[in-house]
């Protein structure tokens, strides 16, 4: 079974992203994608994923998500949190992953 490149990258970000230096701001998802050291993470794909993030996640959400690449445990804390704001962020992040897969695939 072949894993779709966008699905592989987004899934890795959703579950256990490789710790890396990530910058906050407009290109934080693109930067994190390029630093993922995965063969599927081409500049074209990472740019596409960033464009989807720009239309799916707010700047604040992109900032929060960029921190997950430095500390994947924070992503798990958000996913498992009982706080309504974390539930909303996690739901929007899953939507982002699905849209990135559909758009960038």
C-alpha positions as a printed Julia matrix, in Angstrom:
105×3 Matrix{Float64}:
   0.0    0.0    0.0
   1.41   3.39  -0.99
   0.98   6.26   1.42
   0.03   9.55  -0.18
   2.83  12.14   0.39
   0.51  14.86   1.72
  -1.23  12.39   3.99
   2.12  11.21   5.33
   3.32  14.72   6.1
   0.05  15.92   7.63
  -0.36  12.74   9.65
   3.14  13.09  11.02
   2.37  16.68  11.99
  -0.92  15.66  13.59
   0.46  12.84  15.68
   4.18  12.9   16.41
   5.99  15.59  14.46
   9.75  15.48  14.44
  11.06  18.15  16.8
  12.55  20.98  14.8
  13.11  24.67  14.94
   9.95  26.36  13.76
   9.3   30.02  13.29
   5.99  31.63  14.06
   4.25  33.71  11.48
   2.98  33.52   7.93
   5.37  30.79   6.78
   5.64  28.69   9.92
   3.91  25.62   8.46
   5.97  25.82   5.26
   9.14  26.13   7.31
   8.24  23.19   9.53
   7.34  21.09   6.49
  10.68  21.8    4.81
  12.56  20.98   8.01
  10.75  17.64   8.37
  13.59  15.82   6.57
  11.13  13.64   4.7
  11.64  12.93   0.99
   7.99  13.85   0.27
   8.47  17.33   1.76
   9.32  19.13  -1.48
   9.31  22.94  -1.6
   6.26  22.83  -3.92
   4.32  20.57  -1.55
   5.31  22.56   1.54
   4.26  25.82  -0.12
   0.9   24.29  -1.02
   0.39  23.06   2.55
   1.22  26.58   3.83
  -1.34  28.08   1.45
  -3.99  25.72   2.79
  -2.96  26.6    6.36
  -3.31  30.29   5.51
  -6.93  29.74   4.46
  -7.83  27.17   7.12
  -6.03  28.28  10.29
  -5.83  31.73  11.81
  -2.43  33.34  12.34
  -2.76  32.59  16.04
  -3.55  28.94  15.31
  -0.57  28.66  12.94
   1.6   30.11  15.7
   0.32  27.55  18.22
   0.73  24.69  15.78
   4.3   25.76  14.95
   5.17  25.2   18.61
   4.07  21.58  18.27
   7.01  20.91  15.97
   9.39  21.89  18.78
   7.43  19.9   21.35
   5.16  17.16  19.91
   3.86  16.48  23.4
   2.02  19.83  23.23
   0.06  18.51  20.24
  -0.98  15.48  22.27
  -1.93  17.69  25.21
  -4.12  19.76  22.91
  -5.7   16.67  21.34
  -6.5   15.17  24.74
  -7.46  18.4   26.48
 -10.95  18.96  27.88
 -10.74  22.7   27.16
 -13.22  23.84  24.53
 -10.62  26.09  22.85
  -8.24  23.14  22.46
 -11.04  20.99  21.05
 -11.82  23.69  18.5
  -8.15  24.05  17.54
  -7.73  20.28  17.15
 -10.86  20.05  15.0
  -9.66  22.91  12.78
  -6.22  21.31  12.57
  -7.72  18.0   11.42
  -9.75  19.91   8.83
  -6.55  21.6    7.69
  -4.88  18.21   7.23
  -7.79  16.87   5.2
  -7.91  19.98   3.02
  -4.15  19.92   2.48
  -4.34  16.31   1.38
  -7.16  17.06  -1.05
  -5.66  20.31  -2.39
  -1.98  19.46  -2.53
  -2.24  15.82  -3.57
